[in-house]
Amino acid sequence: MPNRNAAVAAVPLLLALAGTARFDRPSGGDLVRRAPGPLFADEDGDGIVEYYAIGRRQVAVPTHYYRIAVAFRPGPEELEALAFLVPNRPTEERLESFLTSIDEIERLSGIDFLGELDDGVEEVLESARAPRIWPEN
């Protein structure tokens, strides 16, 4: 079961994702698409998503948050992507450890984020996990 203080614990990482331009635009590139959101994931694979509900109205607290940024950069590999999947719990891990593929976020969310792209381009872009966060401009 997630930590009851998880909604607060993940805030520093989420602020890093939300407030820093280097996650939105690689050096020399233009932002094409950004997609942040909450996610309710089955963490132990038993088919049941465990999460907390808080407040009088029992608002569901996501188990994870994701953020996808796709940018255009002139050159042979014109599109680049970063995808993060951050658990909503306390952590001392570096932000880079939460890099994942867009395919993984699509699998967990059921959302096709880049469906308008040519299938070949979409497959390559979504299956790759960025090796590092984009350098600052």
C-alpha positions in Angstrom: 0.0 0.0 0.0 1.4 3.4 -0.8 2.6 5.8 1.9 -0.1 8.1 3.2 2.3 11.1 2.8 3.1 10.1 -0.7 1.2 13.0 -2.3 3.5 15.4 -0.5 6.6 13.3 -0.8 6.7 13.3 -4.6 6.3 17.1 -4.8 10.0 18.0 -5.2 10.4 15.5 -8.1 7.2 16.7 -9.7 8.2 20.3 -9.4 11.5 19.5 -11.0 9.6 17.9 -13.9 7.1 20.8 -14.2 9.3 23.8 -13.7 12.6 23.2 -15.5 12.9 24.1 -19.1 15.5 21.4 -19.9 12.8 18.8 -19.6 10.8 20.5 -22.3 13.3 21.5 -24.9 16.7 20.0 -25.9 19.5 22.4 -26.7 18.7 23.8 -30.2 15.3 22.1 -30.4 11.7 23.3 -30.4 9.0 21.7 -28.2 6.4 19.8 -30.2 4.3 18.2 -27.5 4.2 17.9 -23.7 2.0 15.5 -21.8 1.9 15.4 -18.0 -0.6 13.4 -16.0 -1.5 11.1 -13.1 -1.4 7.4 -13.3 -2.9 4.6 -11.3 -0.6 1.5 -11.7 -0.9 -2.1 -10.6 2.5 -2.1 -8.9 2.6 -5.8 -7.9 1.0 -7.3 -11.0 -2.0 -8.9 -9.1 -4.5 -7.0 -11.3 -5.6 -4.7 -8.4 -4.5 -1.1 -8.2 -4.0 0.0 -4.6 -4.3 3.7 -3.9 -5.3 6.1 -1.2 -8.4 8.2 -1.2 -8.2 11.5 0.9 -10.6 14.0 2.2 -14.3 14.0 2.8 -15.0 13.4 -0.8 -12.5 10.6 -1.0 -10.3 11.9 -3.8 -8.1 9.2 -5.3 -4.4 9.8 -5.0 -2.4 8.6 -8.0 0.2 5.9 -7.5 2.5 7.6 -10.1 2.8 10.7 -12.3 4.1 10.8 -15.8 5.5 13.5 -18.1 6.3 13.1 -21.8 8.1 15.8 -23.8 8.7 15.5 -27.5 10.9 18.0 -29.3 12.0 18.7 -32.9 15.7 19.1 -33.6 17.0 19.6 -37.1 19.2 16.7 -38.1 19.0 13.0 -39.0 16.9 12.1 -35.9 14.5 15.0 -36.0 12.3 14.0 -33.1 13.5 13.3 -29.6 11.5 12.3 -26.5 11.8 12.2 -22.8 9.4 10.1 -20.7 9.3 10.0 -16.9 7.3 7.8 -14.7 7.6 8.9 -11.1 6.1 6.9 -8.2 4.1 8.9 -5.7 6.2 8.1 -2.7 9.3 9.4 -0.9 12.5 8.7 -2.7 16.1 9.7 -2.7 16.7 8.5 -6.3 17.9 10.9 -9.0 15.4 12.1 -11.5 17.2 10.3 -14.3 16.3 6.9 -12.7 12.7 7.6 -13.6 13.3 7.9 -17.4 11.2 5.3 -19.2 9.8 4.7 -22.7 6.6 6.3 -24.0 5.5 2.8 -24.8 5.6 1.9 -21.0 3.5 4.9 -20.1 1.0 4.0 -22.9 0.9 0.4 -21.7 0.0 1.6 -18.1 -2.3 4.4 -19.1 -4.1 3.0 -22.1 -3.4 6.4 -23.9 -1.9 6.6 -27.4 0.1 9.8 -27.1 1.6 10.0 -30.6 -0.9 8.3 -32.7 -0.9 11.1 -35.4 2.8 10.3 -36.3 3.7 8.0 -39.1 3.7 4.4 -37.7 7.5 3.9 -38.3 8.4 7.2 -36.7 6.0 6.5 -33.8 7.4 3.0 -33.2 11.0 4.2 -33.0 10.3 7.3 -30.9 7.9 5.5 -28.4 10.0 2.4 -27.9 13.3 4.2 -27.0 14.2 5.2 -23.4 16.3 8.4 -23.4 19.8 7.7 -21.9 19.8 11.0 -20.0 17.9 14.2 -19.5 18.5 16.9 -22.2 21.3 19.3 -21.4 20.4 22.8 -20.4 20.4 25.4 -23.2 
